[in-house]
Structure formats: structure tokens, C-alpha cells
Amino acid sequence: MANEVLVRVLERKRKYIWPEAQLNFWLIVMIAAAATIVGVFTYFMQLQSVFHLGVPWIFPYSIATGSLCLLFLLIILVLIQQRQLLPGIVVLGSFILFVLFLTGLIETSIQLYGPTGSVNSYCNLYKPSSGLANGQATLAWLETQGICQDWKAVFSFYIVGTVFLLWMMVMAWQVNQDNFD
């Protein structure tokens, strides 16, 4: 008979300690940013189809970017619930989304504040006449102002999302280095 040797291997799982308040704040802001970007550009695509106009590439790109961000945030929430959120996953996903958000930010800024034919140049083009009797001019002005505010909101949320994704990469690196004990 052969001698049997029993070897026990001790497994040690490393626990990562995430700062709860910062992580929750980051999640809420990123959900708001991604949902706003998806909602506004979906509205813009719907307007383009109503008026039978072409759709600029930034519209589906932003919808896809915002949807990927929401999917990533859902995955993070599931991993948090299972207590298996790894910093490597967060750094990788945040970096990919950072590049996508930065691209969206650059194109949105060109569309909003670009040199010729920018959205901002049309924002004050229609002014309602004095008095409330001219309903069509007032309605056109209100619609134009609403679209302009939507563009500015998306631009702002692209800035916030880009900065917060950079912050998350730094925070995940700090969690990996055990700086949040």
C-alpha cells in the first residue's frame, strides 16, 4: 500500500474595504449622469425622426455610452451586494467609461460651442414678441430654450461623469493599496 499524504492548503481571501459614503455618493451621481445622457439623447433622436432629419453620430454614441455606464453601475451594485467588489474590475470599467465619456464631452462641446453653426448660436435666435398674444413665437422660443438647456445639461453631466470616473479609478487604486482601513 502506498502512503497517502494529505496536504491542507489554507486559503486566505483578501477583503477590500471600500469607503461606503464615498461609494454611495459616487453611485448616485453616476446614475444621474448616465440616465440624463441617455434620456436627453433619446429625446433628441425622437425629435430628429419626427422631423425626418438625419441623426448625428453623437446621439446613438451617447445613448450607448450612457447605457454601458448604467450596466456597469448595475454590475457594481450586484458585486457590492455579494461583497465581491474587486478594485481591478472597477479600475478597468472606469477607465473604459472614462475614455467614452471624454470622447462624448469633446464632441458635445464642439456641437454646443463650436465655431460655426453651433447649438449655442441658435439659443437666442428666436425671441418672443412683447406680450403673450403671439403664441407660436412664444412656443418656438420655449422649445428652443428647452433644447438649449438639454444640451447644456448633457455637457455638464459629461464633465461630472468624466471627473467622477477619474475619481473612481483613484479610489479603487487606494482600496487596492489598503489606504481606507
C-alpha positions in Angstrom: 0.0 0.0 0.0 1.2 3.4 -0.9 1.4 6.0 1.8 -1.1 8.8 1.3 -0.1 12.3 2.2 -2.8 14.8 3.0 -1.9 18.3 2.3 -4.1 21.1 3.5 -3.9 24.4 1.7 -5.0 27.4 3.6 -6.9 29.8 1.5 -7.0 33.3 2.6 -9.4 35.7 0.9 -8.4 39.2 0.8 -11.0 41.6 1.9 -11.2 45.0 0.3 -12.6 47.8 2.4 -14.5 50.4 0.3 -15.4 53.8 1.8 -19.2 53.4 2.0 -20.2 57.1 1.9 -18.0 58.0 -1.0 -19.0 54.9 -3.0 -22.7 55.6 -2.4 -22.3 59.2 -3.4 -20.4 58.2 -6.5 -23.0 55.7 -7.5 -25.9 58.2 -7.1 -24.1 60.9 -9.1 -23.1 58.5 -11.9 -26.6 57.0 -12.1 -28.0 60.6 -12.5 -25.3 61.5 -15.1 -25.8 58.3 -17.2 -29.6 58.4 -17.1 -29.7 62.1 -18.0 -27.4 61.5 -21.0 -29.4 58.5 -22.2 -32.7 60.4 -21.7 -31.7 63.6 -23.4 -30.2 62.0 -26.4 -33.1 59.6 -26.8 -35.4 62.7 -26.8 -33.1 64.3 -29.5 -33.2 61.1 -31.6 -37.0 61.1 -31.3 -37.2 64.8 -32.4 -34.9 64.0 -35.4 -37.1 61.2 -36.5 -40.3 63.3 -36.2 -38.8 66.0 -38.4 -37.3 63.4 -40.8 -33.8 64.6 -40.2 -30.5 62.7 -40.2 -29.2 61.6 -36.8 -25.7 62.8 -35.9 -23.3 60.1 -34.6 -23.1 61.7 -31.2 -26.8 60.8 -30.4 -26.5 57.0 -30.7 -23.0 57.1 -29.3 -24.1 58.9 -26.2 -27.1 56.6 -25.7 -24.7 53.6 -26.0 -22.2 55.2 -23.6 -24.9 56.0 -21.0 -26.4 52.6 -21.3 -23.0 50.9 -20.8 -22.4 53.1 -17.8 -25.8 52.1 -16.3 -24.9 48.4 -17.0 -21.5 48.9 -15.3 -23.2 50.5 -12.3 -25.7 47.7 -12.0 -22.8 45.2 -12.1 -21.1 47.2 -9.3 -24.3 47.1 -7.2 -24.6 43.4 -7.6 -21.0 42.9 -6.7 -21.4 45.1 -3.6 -24.5 43.1 -2.5 -22.4 39.9 -2.8 -19.4 41.6 -1.1 -17.2 40.7 -4.1 -16.4 44.1 -5.5 -12.8 44.0 -6.7 -10.7 47.1 -7.3 -9.4 45.7 -10.6 -12.9 45.4 -12.1 -13.7 48.9 -11.0 -10.5 50.4 -12.4 -10.9 48.6 -15.8 -14.6 49.5 -16.2 -14.0 53.1 -15.0 -11.1 53.6 -17.4 -13.2 52.3 -20.4 -16.1 54.6 -19.4 -13.7 57.5 -18.8 -12.5 57.3 -22.4 -16.0 57.0 -23.7 -17.2 60.0 -21.5 -14.2 62.1 -22.5 -15.0 61.5 -26.2 -18.6 62.4 -25.6 -17.5 65.5 -23.7 -15.3 66.7 -26.5 -17.9 66.1 -29.3 -20.7 67.7 -27.2 -18.5 70.8 -26.5 -17.8 71.1 -30.3 -21.5 70.8 -31.1 -22.5 73.2 -28.3 -19.8 75.8 -28.6 -18.2 75.1 -31.9 -17.1 77.7 -34.4 -19.9 77.7 -37.0 -23.5 76.6 -36.7 -23.2 75.6 -33.0 -26.2 74.9 -30.9 -25.4 77.8 -28.6 -25.5 80.2 -31.5 -29.2 79.3 -32.1 -30.2 79.6 -28.5 -31.1 83.2 -28.5 -32.1 83.4 -32.2 -35.9 83.3 -31.5 -37.2 85.9 -29.1 -40.9 86.1 -28.4 -42.6 89.4 -29.1 -43.8 91.6 -26.3 -47.0 90.3 -24.8 -48.4 86.8 -24.7 -50.7 87.1 -27.7 -48.2 85.7 -30.2 -48.5 82.0 -29.2 -46.4 80.4 -32.0 -43.4 82.7 -31.4 -43.5 82.1 -27.7 -43.8 78.3 -28.2 -40.9 78.3 -30.6 -38.8 80.3 -28.1 -39.7 77.9 -25.3 -38.9 74.8 -27.4 -35.6 76.3 -28.4 -34.7 77.2 -24.9 -35.6 73.7 -23.7 -33.4 72.1 -26.3 -30.5 74.5 -25.4 -30.9 73.7 -21.7 -30.9 70.0 -22.6 -27.6 70.4 -24.5 -26.1 72.3 -21.6 -27.3 69.7 -19.0 -25.7 66.9 -21.1 -22.5 68.9 -21.4 -22.4 69.4 -17.6 -23.1 65.7 -16.9 -20.4 64.7 -19.3 -18.0 66.9 -17.3 -19.2 65.5 -14.0 -19.1 61.9 -15.3 -15.6 62.3 -16.6 -14.3 63.7 -13.3 -16.1 61.1 -11.2 -14.8 58.2 -13.3 -11.3 59.6 -12.8 -12.0 59.8 -9.1 -13.3 56.2 -9.0 -10.1 55.0 -10.6 -8.1 56.7 -7.9 -10.4 55.5 -5.2 -10.2 51.9 -6.4 -6.4 52.1 -6.5 -6.4 53.3 -2.9 -8.7 50.5 -1.9 -6.3 48.0 -3.6 -3.4 49.6 -1.6 -5.4 49.3 1.7 -5.5 53.1 2.2 -9.0 53.0 3.6 -8.6 51.0 6.8 
